[in-house]
Amino acid sequence: MNSAAPSKLQQLRELSVVVADTGDYDAIKRLKPVDCTTNPTLVKKALDLPVYADLIEEQLAWARAQGGGASLVDEVVDRLTVGVGAKLAGLIPGRVSTEVDADQAYDTAATVAKARKFVQMYADHGIGRDRILIKVASTWEGVEAARELQAEGIDCNLTLIFNPTQAIACAEAGAFLISPFVGRILDWYVANGQTPASIDEDPGVVFVRGVYAEFKRRGSPTVVMGASFRSTAQIEALAGCDRLTISPDLLEKLEQETGDLPRKLSPGAAEAVTAAPVTAESFAAAIEADPMAKEKLASGIDAFAKDLQALRATIRGKLSA
């Protein structure tokens, strides 16, 4: 590799904010993203990393000192989630996305309460709300929670975005950021016998390009962050998107590759838009009419909830050991 030629990752950083879709401390240290994320899957993986060993021991010791009962499992999970997030915040200049319990995805009040709790826990670690994003599943209840949280100055990352109406509802609620899932959209179409002929026809890529264009047309400040990538080709096809959250293996690939990486997305001029705002009814109707979005939203929440249950089970096992 010609050391003088900039890697595709270097070029991408000039066009989009690069975010690491991982809680792997060493990967983040090495790849130097602006932002990163935590969720139960990543926290569960973190339990096996030596860098977090002291944090885990400390929280388990705390729980045992309280009597170590099953009622403390959720509290330990919350403390580990924020503890991992706080450690990662020390490595990056930007924000750590921290996921609210997926099993509260259809409960606005519970989502708001957990978000406020996380913000306070981060504050106790000396980390201000300007360094975190509260990650919420984009159900209608999640959108309503984000509306409330954003009004309080708590910035949200609305995740599991598969449908245009869903995306617009998040922007109308004032969400700081949305995460449309490129790869999972493609997965659904491929599984249903519709493999795109080219990257420009990739339904995940087409969807994010469309959402990006609509947000810029509306002059919406909500950040569009492409997520869930299956290939570097998908990432390159969205170069110029506000942010892109990328797994370490794909970041490594982009770091190894040279060659020109052209900008694919550019904000056009904002226009006056007179569309009726999204309501609970129009939101539900849009999801119901979109089999891919309906299935992927439900299965995404289910997968996140199972990961949370698995993390709780791991902690339960460690407490009773």
N, C-alpha and C positions, 0 to 999 in steps of 0.2 A: 504494500500500500504506500503510495506517495504521501509522505508526511506533510508536504506542503498543501495538499488538497484538503479542503475542509470536509469533514465527515457529513453525512446526511443529518445526523443528530445536531451537529453544530449549526447547519443551515436551518434546520427546523426551529431551533431556539430563537433564531432571528425573526421567525414568522409567527410562531405561536408560543404561549407559555407552556412549558413541558412539566407535567405532573407525573410522579411515580405512583403507579397503582400497586403499592406494596407496603408492608410494615417491616420489611427486611432491613434492619439497621445498616448492615454492611453494604447492601446494594444501594441504599440511599446515599450513604457516605461516598461511595464510589461514583455514582451517576449524577450527583448534584442537581436534583430536580428543584423547581421553585416551591411546589406544594407536594404533599403526599396524603395518604389516606389510612385510616384504620377501620376494620370491621371485625366481626367475630371470627371469620375465617382466618384473617391475618393475625388477630390476637392469639388464636389457637396455635397457629404455626409459630408465633413468637415464643410460646411457652417452651419450645425446644431449642431456642437460641441462647447461647451462654450469656450474651449481653443483657438479657432480661432476667437472668437467674436471681439476682439480688432482689429485684422488684417483686418477683413471684414469691420468694421466701418471705419477704417483708409483709406482703398482703395475707399470705396463709397464716403467718404468725399472729397478725392482727386478729384474724377471724377465730383462731384457736383461743386467743386470750378473751374473746367475747363469748366463748362457749362452743364455737365451731359448729353450730347447728345448721340444718338445711336452709333456714331462713336467711342465713348470711351469704349464701352462694351468689345471689343476684348482686349483692353489695360488692363482693370480691370481684365479680366480673366487671362491674362499673369502675371499680378502682384500678383494675388492670388495664381496662380500655383507655382510661384517661392517663394512667401511668405510662403506657406504651406511647400514646399520643404526645405526652409531655417530653419524653425522651427524643422522639422524632422531631419535635418542634425545635430542639436544640441543634439539629443538623441542617435545617432549611431556612431560607429567608422568608418564605411565605406561610401558607396555612396548612393545618392538618384537618382533613375531613374526618369527623367522628360520627359513627352511625348510631342512631336511636334504634332501640329494640324493634326488629321487624315484626315481632308478634303484637306490636302496638300500631301497626300500619293503618288500621281502620278505626283508630281511637285518637281523635284530635287532642283531647285534654291530656291523655297519658303521654302523647308525643311531646306536647308543650312542656309538661312537668319534667320529663326526662331531659329535654334540651336545656331547660333552666338549671337542672341539677348538674349536668355536664359543664355548663359555663361556669358555675360556682366552683366546681371541683378543679377546673383548669385555673381559675383565679387563685385558688388555694396553692397551686403549684407556681404561682407568679406569672401565669400566661393569660394575657388579655384576650377579650373576645375578638379583637382584630386579627388574631393569629389562628382562629379556628373557624371551621364551617360545620354546622350541624347537618348531618346527612339523613334525609327523610325520604321514604318511599313515596312516589308520586301517585298515591291514591287521592281521591277528592278530600278525604280527611287529612291526608298529609299536606295537600295544598292549603287547606284552611289553617292547619298548624303553622305552616310557613308564613302565611299572611299575618298571623298573630305575633310570631317570633320576630319577623322582619320589622314590624311596627315597634318592637321593643329594642331594636338595634342588635338582634342576634341573627347573624347571616347564615343562610341555609343553602345546602347543596341538595337539590331535588333529583333523586336518582330513579333508575328504572323507567326512563322516558322512551316510549315506543310509538307515540301517536302525536300528530300535529296539534290537536285540540288540547291534549294533555300538556304539551310544551307551552302553548299560549296561556293556559290557565296558570301555570307557574310564573310566567312573566307578569301576568296581570296581578298576581298575589305579591309581586315585588321580590321574588326569590333572587338571591344574589347570583346563584349559578344553577344550571341544569346539566345533567349527565345523560344525554341520549346514547343508547347502547348499540353501537354499530354492528359488532360481531354477532350478538344474539339475534338481531333482526335478520342478518344473512343466514344464520343457522336455521331459522324457522323456514325461510323460503327454500333453502337447499333441501331440508327434510321433507318439504312439500313438493319436491320435484321441480323447483324453479331455480336452477343454477344460472347466475348472470353470465353473459357472454364476455363482458369486460368490466374493469373496475368502475368505469363511469356508469355502469348499469347495476352495480352492487346496491341492493335496496337500502342497506345501512348507510352507505355513503350518500346516496340520493336523499335519504331522509334528513341527515345532518346538514347537508348543503341547503336543503329547503328551509329547515328551521332557522339556520343562520341567516339566510337571506330575508326571511320574514321578520325576524327580530330586528335586523338592521333597518329594514323598511319602516318598521314601527318606531324606530328610535329607542328601542327597549335597552336599558342598561344591563339586563340580565345576561350573565356570561354563559356562552355555549361551550361546553367541554365535552368533546367526543370521547367516548369510553368503550371498553369491551372490544378490543381489536383482535382480529385473527391473523393479521399479516401486516408487514411493513407497507405493502401496497395500499391498504386501507388508510393507513396513517398519512402516507404521502399524498393520497387523493384529497385529504382534508387539511393540507398545509395552509396555514393562514387562519384556521379556526381559532377562536379566542384562546382556548386551552385544549390540550389533548392529554388524557391520563393513560399512561402506557406501562405495561408490565416490564420488569427488568430484562427478560429475555429479548423482547422486541427493542428495548432501548439499546441493548448490547449490539443487536444486529444493525441498527441504524448508525451506531458508533463505528462499526466495522466497514460500512459501505460509503463509497464516495460517488461522485457523479452529481449532476445538477439536480437540485430539488426546487422546482418552480412553485410559486405561490398559486394555490388553487381557489382560495376564498378571499374575497376583499369586500369590505363593507361599502355598499352603495349609499346614495343619499337617502336620508329618512324622508318619508312622505306622511301626509295626514291620513290616518287610517280610521275609518268610521264603522268598524265591525262591532256587532253587539258583544258585550263581555261574555265570557264562558260562565255558565251556571252549573249547579250540581246536576241538573237534568241534561243539559247539552253535553256535559263531560261524560256522564254515564252512557248516553246514547252513542257518543263517538267511540268509546271503548267497546261497547256492545257490538257496534257495526264493523269493528276491526278485529278479526279473529286472531291475527298475529299479536296485536297489542294486548288483547284480553288474556291470551294464553301466557304470553311472556311476562306480563305484569304479575299475574297470579303465581306463576312458577318461580319468578325471581324473588318475590316476597317469601314464598314457601322455602326456597333454598337458603335465603338469609336467616329465616327463623330456625331452620334445621341446624345451621351452623352455630347459631346462638345456643340452641339446646345442647349441641355437642360440646361447646365450650363450657356450659354450666355443668354438664356431666363430668367433664375432665376435672373441673374445680372441686365438684362434689367428691370425686374419687381421691383427689389429693388431700382434701380436708379429713376424710375418714381413714386415710392411710396411717 
